[in-house]
């Protein structure tokens, strides 16, 4: 076999290996990645335990300006659709003992949806979030239906369509 042919075969093998490798992060249309975080009281909550509800998983932090800007909208979406089975789960990625800061945030913004804490920031790696916030809409069967890195803008048509589809 000539050297150019060997190079071509090696390139094809490398390309095939890349195509066959499963993307490790979240993918719309695939099962949501299992994730566990804790309530401010220390109880564990897993995404799997919320199966049967539509879940909007929102990764955020108290110091994150875009997170602060989108929180009132998330609260309004929750209030509007809670009766249809929507569960908004906001997971604070504040490090250390931030329970006081998180409680102050919840009070300041009037948040009534579920708030969890992930001080080890496992959610960043699992959901491949490089900047906060990150949001993931999961249907009743646990399938990821929509995702966004960055804040959800009020009236975002793609988000609202995906939410309507997931709730119906």
C-alpha positions in Angstrom: 0.0 0.0 0.0 1.3 3.4 -0.9 1.8 6.1 1.7 -0.9 8.5 0.3 -3.4 5.6 0.4 -2.5 4.7 4.0 -2.9 8.4 5.0 -6.4 8.4 3.3 -7.4 5.3 5.2 -6.2 6.7 8.5 -8.1 10.0 7.8 -11.3 8.0 7.0 -10.9 5.9 10.2 -10.4 9.0 12.3 -13.5 10.7 10.7 -15.6 7.5 11.3 -14.5 7.4 14.9 -15.6 11.0 15.4 -19.0 10.4 13.8 -19.6 7.2 15.9 -18.7 8.9 19.2 -21.8 9.9 21.2 -22.1 13.6 22.0 -21.9 13.7 25.8 -23.9 16.8 26.4 -27.6 17.6 26.2 -29.4 17.0 22.8 -32.9 18.0 21.9 -35.0 14.8 21.2 -32.9 12.7 23.6 -33.5 11.8 27.2 -32.5 14.6 29.6 -29.3 14.0 31.5 -30.0 12.8 35.0 -29.2 15.4 37.5 -29.5 15.7 41.3 -29.4 18.9 43.3 -30.5 19.7 46.9 -33.2 21.9 48.4 -32.0 24.7 50.7 -32.9 22.4 53.5 -30.5 19.7 52.2 -33.0 17.2 50.6 -32.0 15.7 47.3 -34.2 16.1 44.2 -33.5 14.3 40.9 -34.9 15.1 37.5 -36.1 11.5 37.3 -38.3 12.1 40.3 -40.1 14.8 38.3 -41.1 12.5 35.4 -44.7 13.0 34.5 -44.4 16.8 34.7 -43.1 19.2 32.1 -39.9 20.6 33.7 -38.1 23.8 32.8 -34.6 23.3 34.3 -32.9 26.7 34.8 -29.3 26.9 35.9 -28.5 30.3 37.4 -26.6 32.1 40.1 -27.4 35.1 42.4 -24.5 37.2 41.0 -25.6 36.6 37.4 -27.1 39.8 35.9 -28.9 38.0 33.0 -30.3 35.5 35.5 -31.7 38.4 37.5 -33.2 39.8 34.4 -34.9 36.6 33.3 -36.2 35.5 36.7 -39.4 37.7 36.7 -40.3 36.2 33.3 -39.7 32.6 34.5 -41.9 33.3 37.5 -44.7 34.6 35.2 -44.4 31.5 32.9 -44.6 29.3 36.0 -47.7 31.1 37.3 -49.4 30.9 33.9 -48.7 27.2 33.3 -48.4 25.6 36.7 -52.0 24.2 36.5 -51.1 22.5 33.2 -48.3 20.5 34.8 -45.3 22.9 34.4 -42.6 22.6 37.0 -39.9 25.3 36.9 -36.8 24.1 38.7 -34.2 26.8 39.3 -30.8 25.4 40.3 -28.5 27.9 41.9 -24.9 27.3 41.1 -23.6 29.6 43.7 -20.6 28.0 45.4 -20.1 27.4 49.1 -22.6 28.2 51.8 -24.8 30.5 49.7 -28.2 29.5 51.2 -28.7 33.0 52.7 -27.9 34.7 49.4 -30.2 32.3 47.6 -33.1 32.9 50.1 -32.6 36.7 49.7 -32.8 36.3 45.9 -36.0 34.3 46.1 -37.6 36.8 48.4 -36.4 39.8 46.4 -37.9 38.4 43.1 -40.9 36.7 44.6 -39.9 33.3 43.3 -42.5 30.5 44.1 -41.1 27.8 41.8 -38.7 25.1 43.0 -35.3 26.3 44.0 -32.4 23.9 44.4 -28.7 24.4 45.0 -25.7 22.8 43.4 -22.6 24.3 45.1 -20.2 21.9 43.3 -21.7 23.2 40.0 -22.1 19.7 38.5 -24.9 21.1 36.3 -22.4 23.2 34.3 -20.5 20.1 33.3 -23.5 17.8 32.8 -25.4 20.3 30.7 -22.2 21.9 29.1 -23.1 25.4 30.2 -20.3 27.8 29.8 -22.1 31.0 30.8 -25.2 31.4 32.9 -28.1 31.1 32.7 -28.9 27.9 30.8 -32.4 26.5 30.4 -33.7 23.1 29.4 -37.3 22.1 28.7 -38.0 18.5 29.5 -41.3 16.8 28.5 -43.4 14.5 30.7 -41.4 11.4 29.4 -38.0 12.9 30.3 -37.1 14.0 26.8 -35.3 17.2 26.2 -37.5 19.3 23.9 -35.8 22.7 23.9 -32.6 24.3 25.3 -30.9 27.6 25.4 -27.7 29.0 26.7 -28.3 32.5 27.8 -31.4 34.2 29.1 -34.9 33.3 27.9 -36.3 36.5 26.4 -39.9 37.4 27.2 -42.1 36.3 24.3 -39.4 34.1 22.7 -41.5 32.3 20.1 -39.3 29.2 19.9 -39.5 28.7 23.7 -43.3 29.3 23.8 -43.9 26.9 20.9 -41.8 24.2 22.6 -43.6 24.8 25.9 -47.0 24.6 24.3 -46.1 21.4 22.6 -44.7 19.8 25.8 -47.7 20.8 27.8 -50.3 19.5 25.2 
